[in-house]
Amino acid sequence: MSGLTGKVITTRPGVIEVLRNYKSVSGGSYRPGDVLWVYTYEGEGSSLVWHNGKMYAEDVPFLYERHGAWNLCAENDTCWGKTKVLPKSVWWVKVKSAKGVIGWSNKPHHFGNIDACG
């Protein structure tokens, strides 16, 4: 089986509380106390966040603080927010068997050629 395409479904958005003024290259502008809803991880430390009715792709290096990310951004003085709730999501992949059967699975790591399906 090989992957054809994929879709990430957020089952519970994450929550970030803004700690200091931050203006991003994607157009987001946040103040201390603002709450951002975190949806899909896009790779390289970037996630889609919702704030005041708009989605932004934001660099949130502190999101997974339990994995050492908070220490790194605190050391570099780049932590502009704090994770309150981690997002939960499911990655569904559309797969095709050698016999041509097509279907969907929420077990993406059971199949080959899935890197381009996110």
Secondary structure in CASP SS format (residue, H / E / C, confidence):
PFRMAT SS
TARGET T0000
AUTHOR 0000-0000-0000
METHOD secondary structure of the structure
MODEL  1
M C 1.00
S E 1.00
G E 1.00
L E 1.00
T E 1.00
G E 1.00
K E 1.00
V E 1.00
I E 1.00
T E 1.00
T E 1.00
R E 1.00
P C 1.00
G E 1.00
V E 1.00
I E 1.00
E E 1.00
V E 1.00
L C 1.00
R C 1.00
N C 1.00
Y E 1.00
K E 1.00
S C 1.00
V C 1.00
S C 1.00
G C 1.00
G C 1.00
S E 1.00
Y E 1.00
R C 1.00
P C 1.00
G C 1.00
D C 1.00
V E 1.00
L E 1.00
W E 1.00
V E 1.00
Y E 1.00
T E 1.00
Y E 1.00
E E 1.00
G E 1.00
E C 1.00
G C 1.00
S E 1.00
S E 1.00
L E 1.00
V E 1.00
W E 1.00
H E 1.00
N C 1.00
G C 1.00
K E 1.00
M E 1.00
Y E 1.00
A E 1.00
E E 1.00
D E 1.00
V C 1.00
P C 1.00
F C 1.00
L C 1.00
Y C 1.00
E H 1.00
R H 1.00
H H 1.00
G C 1.00
A H 1.00
W H 1.00
N H 1.00
L H 1.00
C H 1.00
A H 1.00
E H 1.00
N H 1.00
D C 1.00
T C 1.00
C C 1.00
W C 1.00
G E 1.00
K E 1.00
T E 1.00
K E 1.00
V E 1.00
L C 1.00
P C 1.00
K E 1.00
S E 1.00
V E 1.00
W E 1.00
W E 1.00
V E 1.00
K E 1.00
V E 1.00
K E 1.00
S C 1.00
A C 1.00
K C 1.00
G C 1.00
V C 1.00
I E 1.00
G E 1.00
W E 1.00
S E 1.00
N C 1.00
K C 1.00
P H 1.00
H H 1.00
H H 1.00
F C 1.00
G E 1.00
N C 1.00
I C 1.00
D H 1.00
A H 1.00
C H 1.00
G C 1.00
END
